[in-house]
Amino acid sequence: MNCEAASRLLDLYLYGELPWEQEQVLEEHLANCDACRRQLEQVRALHDLIQHSQPDLPDTVLFDCRRHLHERLQAAAPPQRSWWVTVLRPAWGLRIAAAAALLVLGFFGGRWTASRPAPPIPQPSPDTLSARIRFIEQEPGGLVRIGIEERHQRTLRGRLDEEPIQRWLLAAAREAADPGLRLDSLDLLRARAQHEPVRRALLDAVQRDPNPGVRLKALEALKPFAAHPEVRETLAQILRSDENPGVRIQAIDLLIEQQRREDLVGLLQEIVQRESNDYVRLRCRQALQELNASVGTF
């Protein structure tokens, strides 16, 4: 694709109206052409300007325009005409009305098209699953690429600290059917785990994700926050109820890193007494030894 062809497609690209194959070709060209990237930013800025400058129009504006046009045409009709004008008048009237209506429709349709939201990164809607997330990738320079499929697949690109990108990643972590996508999302979100929405998503994944690999990834991301009361409470719950021994052992390791004997010894002693997995029971015994505590309760 050359620059002239790319220039003609920029508006359609920003509105997400390009076929998937054509969008891919355009993105490859943009990745290697500084001039077209600058032009894309200029077009995007123009879209944003139009979006914020256009007034909201009522839904009935087209109907009202057609009705007023029809009334004006009726009022402007002369009272008497020769027979041939009478015969031809309906056809002319229809043509004039149709042409005027098309003119009005084109004018207001253009305003509606210009004013509809076209942000660089759309926010995920509550029904995110209807726009299926197809892939998540990290690029050099801190950029993230998220492929979503609406009528056709499109690609979003932005930095991890941009709120729309973070929203899509959170949606993928909670809703994506593919566990690989959930894992990729959590792997990226761990860098933002100090933020409350991300940490809650990690806690939710630890407790509810059906895939043990995803739960382990979420636990790994929560490691710097193991001293947080909500995180410790979640870890204790996992140790008591998670069905995967590897996840339970990881929970023990995170709890042990925070040397808080008063609320950990009793829990570990409880798990030793009722744990059926030899490896988990052994890790609990080792943890109690590290805490200089007895295995049994007295």
C-alpha positions in Angstrom: 0.0 0.0 0.0 1.3 3.5 -0.9 0.7 6.7 1.0 -2.0 8.0 -1.4 -4.1 4.8 -0.9 -3.5 4.9 2.9 -4.6 8.5 3.1 -7.9 7.7 1.5 -8.6 5.0 4.1 -7.8 6.9 7.3 -11.3 8.1 8.0 -12.8 4.6 7.5 -10.0 3.2 9.7 -10.9 5.5 12.6 -14.5 4.6 12.3 -13.7 0.9 12.3 -15.4 0.4 8.9 -12.5 -1.2 7.0 -12.5 -4.9 6.2 -10.1 -6.9 8.4 -7.6 -7.6 5.6 -7.5 -4.0 4.5 -7.1 -2.8 8.0 -4.1 -5.1 8.5 -2.5 -3.8 5.4 -3.1 -0.2 6.4 -1.6 -0.8 9.9 1.5 -2.4 8.4 1.9 0.7 6.2 1.4 3.0 9.2 4.0 1.1 11.2 6.6 1.9 8.6 5.5 5.4 7.5 6.1 8.4 9.7 4.3 10.8 7.3 1.1 8.7 7.3 1.2 8.3 11.1 1.3 12.0 11.4 -1.6 12.4 9.0 -3.5 9.8 11.0 -3.0 11.9 14.2 -4.2 15.0 12.3 -7.3 13.2 11.1 -8.0 11.8 14.6 -7.7 15.3 16.1 -10.2 16.5 13.5 -12.6 13.7 14.4 -12.3 14.6 18.0 -12.9 18.3 17.3 -16.0 17.5 15.2 -17.3 15.1 17.9 -17.1 17.8 20.6 -18.4 20.6 18.4 -21.5 19.1 16.9 -24.8 19.6 18.8 -27.0 16.7 19.7 -30.0 16.4 17.3 -33.4 15.0 18.2 -34.3 11.7 16.7 -37.4 13.2 14.9 -35.4 15.9 13.0 -35.5 14.0 9.7 -39.2 13.3 10.0 -40.0 17.0 10.9 -37.9 18.2 7.9 -39.8 16.0 5.5 -43.1 17.1 7.0 -42.2 20.8 6.7 -41.0 20.3 3.2 -44.2 18.6 2.2 -46.3 21.4 3.7 -44.3 24.1 1.9 -44.6 22.3 -1.4 -48.4 22.1 -0.9 -48.6 25.8 0.0 -46.5 26.9 -3.0 -48.7 25.0 -5.5 -50.6 27.4 -7.9 -54.4 27.0 -7.9 -54.9 26.4 -11.6 -52.9 24.5 -14.1 -53.4 23.2 -17.6 -54.3 19.5 -18.1 -50.7 18.5 -18.9 -49.4 20.2 -15.8 -52.0 18.3 -13.8 -50.9 15.0 -15.4 -47.2 15.6 -14.9 -47.3 17.4 -11.5 -47.3 14.2 -9.3 -44.2 12.9 -11.0 -42.5 16.3 -10.7 -43.6 16.7 -7.1 -42.3 13.3 -6.2 -39.0 14.0 -7.9 -38.6 17.4 -6.2 -39.7 15.9 -2.8 -37.3 13.0 -3.2 -34.4 15.2 -4.2 -35.1 17.5 -1.3 -35.5 14.7 1.1 -32.2 13.1 0.0 -30.5 16.5 0.4 -31.8 16.8 3.9 -31.0 13.2 4.7 -27.5 13.6 3.4 -26.9 16.9 5.3 -28.2 15.6 8.6 -26.8 12.1 8.1 -23.4 13.7 7.5 -23.8 15.6 10.8 -24.9 12.5 12.6 -22.0 10.5 11.2 -19.5 13.3 12.1 -20.9 13.5 15.7 -21.1 9.9 16.6 -18.3 8.9 19.0 -15.0 7.9 17.3 -12.4 7.9 20.1 -9.0 6.4 19.4 -9.8 3.6 21.9 -13.5 2.7 22.5 -14.6 1.9 26.0 -15.8 -1.7 26.5 -19.5 -1.9 26.9 -21.3 -3.9 29.6 -21.9 -6.6 26.9 -18.2 -6.9 26.2 -18.6 -10.6 25.2 -20.6 -9.5 22.1 -17.4 -7.8 20.9 -15.2 -10.8 21.3 -11.6 -10.3 22.4 -9.4 -12.3 20.0 -5.8 -11.5 21.1 -3.7 -9.4 23.5 -0.1 -8.6 22.8 2.5 -6.3 24.2 4.6 -4.2 21.8 8.0 -2.4 22.3 7.8 1.0 23.9 5.1 0.1 26.4 2.2 -0.2 23.9 -0.5 -2.9 24.1 -2.5 -4.3 21.2 -6.0 -5.8 21.8 -7.8 -7.4 18.9 -11.6 -7.4 19.2 -14.2 -8.8 16.8 -17.3 -6.8 16.2 -18.7 -7.1 12.7 -15.1 -7.8 11.8 -11.9 -7.9 13.9 -10.2 -4.6 14.7 -7.1 -3.8 16.7 -6.8 -1.2 19.5 -3.5 0.2 20.4 -2.4 2.2 23.4 -0.3 2.4 26.5 -1.0 0.3 29.6 -1.7 3.3 31.7 -4.4 4.6 29.4 -7.8 4.0 31.0 -9.5 2.6 27.9 -6.8 0.0 27.4 -6.9 -0.9 31.1 -10.7 -1.3 30.9 -10.4 -3.7 28.0 -7.7 -5.7 29.8 -10.0 -5.9 32.9 -12.9 -7.1 30.8 -10.7 -9.8 29.2 -9.4 -10.9 32.6 -13.0 -11.4 33.8 -14.9 -12.4 30.7 -12.7 -13.8 28.0 -13.7 -17.5 27.3 -10.1 -18.3 26.3 -8.0 -18.9 29.5 -4.9 -17.9 27.5 -6.4 -14.4 27.0 -7.3 -14.1 30.7 -3.7 -15.1 31.6 -2.2 -12.6 29.1 -4.4 -9.9 30.5 -3.4 -10.6 34.1 0.3 -10.7 33.1 0.0 -7.2 31.7 -2.2 -5.9 34.5 0.3 -7.0 37.2 2.3 -3.8 36.5 -0.8 -1.8 37.6 -1.7 -3.9 40.6 -1.2 -1.0 43.0 -4.5 0.4 41.6 -7.6 -0.7 43.3 -9.6 -1.8 40.2 -6.7 -4.0 39.0 -6.1 -5.5 42.5 -9.8 -6.4 42.8 -9.7 -8.1 39.4 -6.7 -10.1 40.6 -8.4 -11.1 43.8 -11.5 -12.0 41.8 -9.4 -14.2 39.4 -7.7 -15.9 42.3 -11.0 -16.9 43.9 -13.2 -17.6 40.8 -11.2 -18.3 37.7 -11.8 -22.0 36.7 -8.3 -22.4 35.3 -5.5 -23.1 37.9 -2.9 -21.5 35.7 -4.8 -18.2 35.6 -5.2 -18.4 39.4 -1.5 -18.9 39.9 -0.7 -16.0 37.6 -3.1 -13.8 39.7 -1.4 -15.0 42.9 2.0 -14.1 41.4 0.8 -10.6 40.6 -0.5 -10.2 44.2 2.8 -11.1 45.8 3.9 -7.5 46.5 0.6 -7.0 48.4 0.6 -10.1 50.5 0.6 -7.9 53.7 -2.6 -6.2 52.6 -5.5 -7.4 54.9 -7.9 -8.1 52.1 -5.2 -10.1 50.2 -4.3 -12.1 53.3 -7.9 -12.9 53.9 -8.2 -14.1 50.3 -5.0 -16.2 50.6 -6.4 -17.9 53.8 -9.7 -18.7 51.9 -7.7 -20.2 49.0 -5.7 -22.3 51.4 -8.8 -23.7 52.9 -10.9 -24.2 49.7 -8.9 -24.2 46.4 -9.0 -27.6 44.8 -5.5 -27.3 43.2 -2.5 -28.3 45.4 -0.2 -26.0 43.5 -2.4 -23.0 44.1 -2.7 -23.8 47.8 1.1 -24.2 48.1 1.6 -20.8 46.4 -0.9 -19.3 48.9 1.2 -20.7 51.8 4.4 -19.2 50.3 2.8 -15.8 50.1 1.5 -15.9 53.6 4.9 -17.1 55.0 6.6 -14.1 53.4 4.8 -11.9 55.9 5.9 -13.0 59.3 2.6 -12.5 61.1 2.5 -15.4 63.5 -0.7 -14.4 65.3 -3.0 -15.1 62.4 -1.0 -17.7 60.5 0.0 -20.4 62.9 -3.5 -21.4 63.7 -4.4 -21.5 60.0 -1.4 -23.7 59.2 -2.1 -26.0 62.1 -5.7 -26.4 60.9 -4.6 -27.2 57.4 -2.1 -29.8 58.6 -4.8 -31.7 60.5 -7.3 -31.9 57.6 -5.1 -31.7 54.4 -5.2 -34.8 52.2 -2.4 -33.8 49.8 1.0 -34.9 51.1 2.9 -32.0 49.4 0.6 -29.3 50.8 0.7 -30.9 54.3 4.5 -31.0 54.1 4.7 -27.4 53.1 2.5 -26.4 56.0 4.8 -28.4 58.4 7.8 -26.6 56.9 6.1 -23.2 57.3 5.3 -23.9 61.0 8.9 -24.8 61.6 10.0 -21.5 60.0 7.7 -19.8 62.4 9.1 -21.8 65.3 5.6 -23.2 66.0 4.4 -26.7 66.8 2.5 -28.8 64.2 -0.3 -29.7 66.6 -2.5 -27.4 68.6 -2.4 -27.5 72.4 
